[in-house]
Amino acid sequence: MKLFLYEHVSGGGYVGEKLPLQLLPEGFAMLKSLLLDLHEAGYETIITLDKRLENTLNHLKTWKTILMNHERLKEKKFWEAVEEADGTLIIAPETNGVLAKLVRKIERKGRNHFNCSAKTIYEVSDKEKTYFKAVQMKVPTPLTIAVKQKKCLNLQSTITQIKREIKFPMLVKPHRGAGCEGVNIVRNEVELKFALKKNLKEKNKVLVQEKIEGTHASLCLLSSGKKIIALSLNKQFIDLKPPPHDSSYLGSLTPFEHPAKREAIRIAEKIARGFEGLLGFIGVDIVFSPDETYFIEINPRITTSYVALRHVININVGRTMIEAIKEKRLPSEIKYKGKYLFRKEAWALYLLSHFNL
């Protein structure tokens, strides 16, 4: 079976622009890891690759590579790969609806893909909607307020209202985004005003969220559309920063043992079942506070935790993900061998020291 694996950051999504070094290490790590699993499973993989990363080819297990070096040709080359393959799997951020738009294009062409439906991706990627869904389902989640661009006309009044409902420190984040992109911790009114202005310059809506003190974690889930199972609980390492700097995702530890692990799995599976059309690999972010487990958001796609998970789990995650979507089959038993620490910095140094970016 020929499979087109498109990773947006390394695969040509930024041809003609500066490569985003904040996102590139994670994107490339997911691409390289998934290619290894799919190669081992016997798939013939097709990828597109930004020509600036051409020197990485010796490090990628792929059957065919299409280099992307001209912005005016990237759309044509993308569709050539889609048409040649039996199916497409897209890894892309939810920022600005990128992931949903790419999947929707493939659906409109009537081609097979191994992602959630575009409709589901668009719905789940809206962090305001998932917040209200969690509240409706009585799942613990931080208090969240949406601020729209038009409210900037009376920003001081908006800030006063926010302060009545949420105490400092609080988080400001895009209502659609990936990782820590655009996320800030704000500790006072000056920082809150700065973060709102910064985000609302580019976005029509931003979220202000109660900050939960505790341990950041995520769950990797696998869905066949009928059933959902948890593959792993992962500890996340996050560096929350005040404006003007964005916060950073530093890495993860897989598997992660925590006294509230069963409760975290219950919450993640419950919230995932609340959205129709979730298929394949799904990430759910949570925070363990001293007395509660809080749902934060859903990622309707492969997440960076995949990179660590494949090293410690007893299954080929890439093959199992395709089987879950194509054959509606899930693994009967999950076991681990040791632990794996994913460090984003290590992948960044690897790319910068080996290749001419």
Secondary structure, 3 states (H helix, E strand, C coil): CEEEEEECCCCCCCCCCCCCCCCHHHHHHHHHHHHHHHHHCCCEEEEEEEHHHHHHHHHCCCCEEEEECCHHHHHHHHHHHHHHCCEEEEECCCHHHHHHHHHHHHHHCCCCECCCCHHHHHHHHCHHHHHHHHHHCCCCCCCEEEEEHHHHHHHHHHHHHHHHHCCCCEEEEECCCCCCCCCEEECCHHHHHHHHHHHHCCCCEEEEEECCCCEEEEEEEEECCCCEEEEEEEEEEEECCCCCCCCEEEEEEECCCCCCHHHHHHHHHHHHHCCCCCCEEEEEEEEECCCCEEEEEEECCCCCHHHHHHHHECCCHHHHHHHHHHCCCCCCCCCECCCEEEEHHHHHHHHHHHCCC
